[in-house]
Amino acid sequence: QVQVVESGGGLVQAGESLRLSCTASGLTFGDYAMGWFRQAPGKEREGVSCISRGGGGTYYPDSVKGRFAVSRDDAKNTLYLQMNSLKPEDTAMYYCAIGGFLLCTTSWTRTARYPYWGQGTQVTVSS
């Protein structure tokens, strides 16, 4: 049984940083591309980052590019999202997802491509 668990969310002030972590079990973590998504109340779930198998390719939307950085430690079965210079509009539930593919491409934001999801961790940024 595949389990995905996020941690590291919290309440911070604008301009501060947070690092999210995601651990997965029940599969060979290093075999898959991984993604981070977020969903704010009343909005659709949106992709925040994607990292390919082996860490060789990463994708970000313009809204977080230069502020967020995704990384992975396959030896620890752990995915990270370093979030710097946080803004109130970054407030959302953040989800970790395991992709059903190896390499991130331009279609990485399609949620249907990720068969396994965590329960989410809340990030709240106050102004």
C-alpha positions in Angstrom: 0.0 0.0 0.0 1.4 3.4 -1.0 1.5 6.1 1.6 2.4 9.7 1.0 2.8 12.1 4.0 3.6 15.8 3.9 4.9 17.9 6.7 6.4 21.3 7.4 3.5 23.6 6.9 2.6 26.4 9.3 1.9 30.0 9.8 4.5 32.6 8.7 4.7 36.2 7.9 5.2 37.6 4.4 8.9 37.4 3.4 9.7 34.4 5.6 10.6 30.9 4.5 9.3 27.4 5.0 10.5 24.0 3.9 8.0 21.3 3.2 8.9 17.6 3.3 7.1 14.6 1.8 7.9 11.0 2.5 6.5 8.0 0.6 6.4 4.3 1.3 5.1 1.3 -0.5 6.9 1.9 -3.7 10.4 2.5 -5.1 10.5 6.3 -4.5 13.4 7.0 -6.9 11.6 5.4 -9.9 9.1 8.3 -10.3 8.8 11.9 -11.0 7.3 13.9 -8.1 5.1 17.0 -7.9 4.0 19.6 -5.4 0.5 21.1 -5.8 -1.5 23.6 -3.9 -5.1 24.5 -3.5 -6.6 27.6 -1.9 -10.2 27.8 -0.9 -12.5 28.2 -3.8 -9.7 27.7 -6.3 -8.5 24.8 -8.5 -5.5 22.8 -7.5 -2.4 24.1 -9.2 1.0 22.7 -9.9 3.8 24.3 -7.9 6.7 22.2 -9.0 7.8 19.0 -10.6 11.0 17.1 -10.4 12.0 14.3 -12.7 13.3 10.9 -11.7 16.9 11.3 -10.7 16.3 15.1 -10.1 17.6 16.0 -13.5 14.7 18.2 -14.5 12.5 20.7 -12.6 9.5 22.8 -13.5 7.8 25.8 -11.8 5.0 28.1 -12.7 6.0 31.8 -13.1 4.2 32.6 -9.8 6.8 30.8 -7.7 9.8 30.7 -10.0 12.9 32.1 -8.3 11.3 31.7 -4.8 10.6 28.0 -4.6 13.0 25.1 -5.1 12.2 21.4 -5.2 14.7 18.7 -4.4 14.6 15.0 -3.6 16.7 12.6 -1.5 15.9 9.2 -2.9 18.0 7.4 -0.3 15.6 8.9 2.3 12.5 8.5 0.2 11.9 12.2 0.7 10.8 15.1 -1.4 11.4 18.7 -0.3 10.0 22.1 -1.3 12.0 25.1 -0.1 9.8 28.2 -0.1 11.4 31.6 0.2 10.0 35.1 0.2 6.6 33.9 0.9 3.6 36.0 0.0 0.0 36.0 1.3 -1.1 34.6 -2.1 0.9 31.5 -1.4 -1.5 30.6 1.3 -3.0 27.2 0.5 -3.1 23.5 1.3 0.1 22.0 -0.2 0.0 18.5 -1.6 2.8 16.0 -2.6 2.0 13.7 -5.5 3.8 10.8 -7.1 3.7 10.9 -10.8 2.9 8.0 -13.1 5.8 9.0 -15.3 9.6 9.4 -15.2 10.3 12.8 -16.6 8.5 16.1 -16.1 7.3 17.7 -19.3 5.0 20.5 -20.2 2.0 18.5 -19.1 3.3 18.1 -15.6 0.4 20.1 -14.1 -2.3 17.7 -15.1 -3.4 16.2 -11.8 -4.7 13.0 -13.5 -1.0 12.1 -14.2 -0.4 11.6 -10.5 -1.8 8.4 -9.1 -0.8 8.9 -5.5 -1.4 11.9 -3.2 -0.8 12.9 0.3 -3.4 14.5 2.6 -1.8 17.9 2.4 -0.1 20.4 4.8 -1.5 23.9 5.4 0.7 26.9 4.6 -0.6 30.3 5.8 1.2 33.5 5.0 0.1 36.6 6.9 0.7 40.1 5.6 
